[in-house]
Amino acid sequence: MVKVIMHGCNGHMGQVITDLIVKDENAQIVAGIDMADCRDNGYPVFTDIKACQVEADVMIDFSSFKATDGVLDYCVERQLPLVLCTTGLTEEQLDKMKECSQKVAILKSANMSLGINTLLKLLQDAAKVLATAGFDMEIVEKHHRLKCDAPSGTALALADSLNEAMDNQYHYVYDRSQVHQQRDDKEIGISAVRGGTIVGDHDVIFAGPDEVITFSHRAYSKAVFGKGAVEAAKYLAGKPAGLYDMQDVIG
Ligand SMILES: NC(=O)c1ccc[n+]([C@@H]2O[C@H](COP(=O)([O-])OP(=O)(O)OC[C@H]3O[C@@H](n4cnc5c(N)ncnc54)[C@H](O)[C@@H]3O)[C@@H](O)[C@H]2O)c1
């Protein structure tokens, strides 16, 4: 039984994880931490991270970058492996995370979905065959109308995966409205659509002469991120210090 401390337990993702772990016989949330203590979760909730001294095997964090420094210090001090899912970390925080990972196990991924992380691997094989054969690579991502950043971190991760497979020879084009010329052979176009309540759609298009292959991922609910985070927590519990990602979980 993996004992989890849920940081950000009263937010959207904290509640998704709470619901998932209640049904999971191999994991248990032993404590939650959140600046908002607004509901009964069936486990103790601490509004001050330092006050939480409950024994655990791993922490899952879905909160805010504003909390990240405190979360990192806490996990190093308590030697508690950390699944760090919060996005929007500053460069300084990313550096601090790398330093802390020399003292405790940290797993970080901008997208915890097992589907996207499998896609990142599959795309590398596809790119090696298709881009080498002259297929153009384009990414189209769609998200809900409230999302402020574009393109999504996941679209960039997909582009990086394609580019890495092609020895980083490609560059990214985000907006063609000012580019009055044909596309370059070595570009990856990334387009963003915003509207309604779309949770997260990503299409990776390989367009060649007379044929097109599209890899599509659709997230229908935030549960996909929660499931990945719970799998990551089970994987990370008991692991030695180091920086891990979802590719390690997928194996
Ligand atoms: N990696 C992924 O796959 C993935 C998926 C979804 C969301 N996220 C990220 O996870 C984070 C949380 O997402 P959400 O949708 O649950 O947000 P949310 O706003 O619904 O929940 C955040 C929770 O954290 C708490 N919190 C904020 N600052 C805190 C602090 N300083 N100390 C203690 N608690 C604090 C809030 O009270 C809230 O309950 C965001 O950064 C989001 O981008 C990552």
The ligand as an SDF file (V2000), in Angstrom:
LIG
                    3D

 44 48  0  0  0  0  0  0  0  0999 V2000
    1.1970   17.8520  -15.3170 N   0  0  0  0  0  0  0  0  0  0  0  0
   -0.0700   17.6760  -15.7120 C   0  0  0  0  0  0  0  0  0  0  0  0
   -0.4170   16.7290  -16.4290 O   0  0  0  0  0  0  0  0  0  0  0  0
   -1.1180   18.6550  -15.2470 C   0  0  0  0  0  0  0  0  0  0  0  0
   -2.4760   18.4260  -15.5120 C   0  0  0  0  0  0  0  0  0  0  0  0
   -3.4240   19.3100  -14.9770 C   0  0  0  0  0  0  0  0  0  0  0  0
   -3.0090   20.3960  -14.2310 C   0  0  0  0  0  0  0  0  0  0  0  0
   -1.6710   20.6190  -14.0300 N   0  0  0  0  0  0  0  0  0  0  0  0
   -1.1810   21.7280  -13.2000 C   0  0  0  0  0  0  0  0  0  0  0  0
   -1.4580   21.4440  -11.8290 O   0  0  0  0  0  0  0  0  0  0  0  0
   -1.6640   22.6680  -11.1150 C   0  0  0  0  0  0  0  0  0  0  0  0
   -2.9900   22.6110  -10.3800 C   0  0  0  0  0  0  0  0  0  0  0  0
   -4.0480   22.4420  -11.2990 O   0  0  0  0  0  0  0  0  0  0  0  0
   -5.5820   22.4550  -10.8030 P   0  0  0  0  0  0  0  0  0  0  0  0
   -6.3950   22.4280  -12.0430 O   0  0  0  0  0  0  0  0  0  0  0  0
   -5.8020   21.3920   -9.7800 O   0  0  0  0  0  0  0  0  0  0  0  0
   -5.6540   23.9010  -10.1260 O   0  0  0  0  0  0  0  0  0  0  0  0
   -6.6350   24.4330   -8.9840 P   0  0  0  0  0  0  0  0  0  0  0  0
   -6.4640   25.9040   -8.9630 O   0  0  0  0  0  0  0  0  0  0  0  0
   -8.0040   23.8760   -9.1620 O   0  0  0  0  0  0  0  0  0  0  0  0
   -6.0510   23.8080   -7.6160 O   0  0  0  0  0  0  0  0  0  0  0  0
   -4.8660   24.2510   -6.9970 C   0  0  0  0  0  0  0  0  0  0  0  0
   -5.0000   23.9690   -5.5020 C   0  0  0  0  0  0  0  0  0  0  0  0
   -3.7440   24.3050   -4.9080 O   0  0  0  0  0  0  0  0  0  0  0  0
   -3.9720   25.1060   -3.7700 C   0  0  0  0  0  0  0  0  0  0  0  0
   -2.8280   26.0090   -3.5860 N   0  0  0  0  0  0  0  0  0  0  0  0
   -2.4630   27.0280   -4.3970 C   0  0  0  0  0  0  0  0  0  0  0  0
   -1.3650   27.6430   -3.9080 N   0  0  0  0  0  0  0  0  0  0  0  0
   -1.0420   26.9860   -2.7630 C   0  0  0  0  0  0  0  0  0  0  0  0
   -0.0260   27.1690   -1.7950 C   0  0  0  0  0  0  0  0  0  0  0  0
    0.8860   28.1360   -1.9190 N   0  0  0  0  0  0  0  0  0  0  0  0
    0.0090   26.3090   -0.7520 N   0  0  0  0  0  0  0  0  0  0  0  0
   -0.9180   25.3330   -0.6090 C   0  0  0  0  0  0  0  0  0  0  0  0
   -1.9320   25.1320   -1.4970 N   0  0  0  0  0  0  0  0  0  0  0  0
   -1.9840   25.9490   -2.5600 C   0  0  0  0  0  0  0  0  0  0  0  0
   -5.2620   25.8810   -4.0420 C   0  0  0  0  0  0  0  0  0  0  0  0
   -5.8990   26.2770   -2.8320 O   0  0  0  0  0  0  0  0  0  0  0  0
   -6.0670   24.8550   -4.8310 C   0  0  0  0  0  0  0  0  0  0  0  0
   -6.8760   24.0780   -3.9660 O   0  0  0  0  0  0  0  0  0  0  0  0
   -1.5600   23.7770  -12.1760 C   0  0  0  0  0  0  0  0  0  0  0  0
   -0.2320   24.2570  -12.1860 O   0  0  0  0  0  0  0  0  0  0  0  0
   -1.8650   23.0540  -13.4810 C   0  0  0  0  0  0  0  0  0  0  0  0
   -1.3260   23.6840  -14.6250 O   0  0  0  0  0  0  0  0  0  0  0  0
   -0.7260   19.7650  -14.5120 C   0  0  0  0  0  0  0  0  0  0  0  0
  1  2  1  0
  2  3  2  0
  2  4  1  0
  4  5  1  0
  4 44  2  0
  5  6  2  0
  6  7  1  0
  7  8  2  0
  8  9  1  0
  8 44  1  0
  9 10  1  0
  9 42  1  0
 10 11  1  0
 11 12  1  0
 11 40  1  0
 12 13  1  0
 13 14  1  0
 14 15  2  0
 14 16  1  0
 14 17  1  0
 17 18  1  0
 18 19  2  0
 18 20  1  0
 18 21  1  0
 21 22  1  0
 22 23  1  0
 23 24  1  0
 23 38  1  0
 24 25  1  0
 25 26  1  0
 25 36  1  0
 26 27  1  0
 26 35  1  0
 27 28  2  0
 28 29  1  0
 29 30  1  0
 29 35  2  0
 30 31  1  0
 30 32  2  0
 32 33  1  0
 33 34  2  0
 34 35  1  0
 36 37  1  0
 36 38  1  0
 38 39  1  0
 40 41  1  0
 40 42  1  0
 42 43  1  0
M  CHG  2   8   1  16  -1
M  END
$$$$
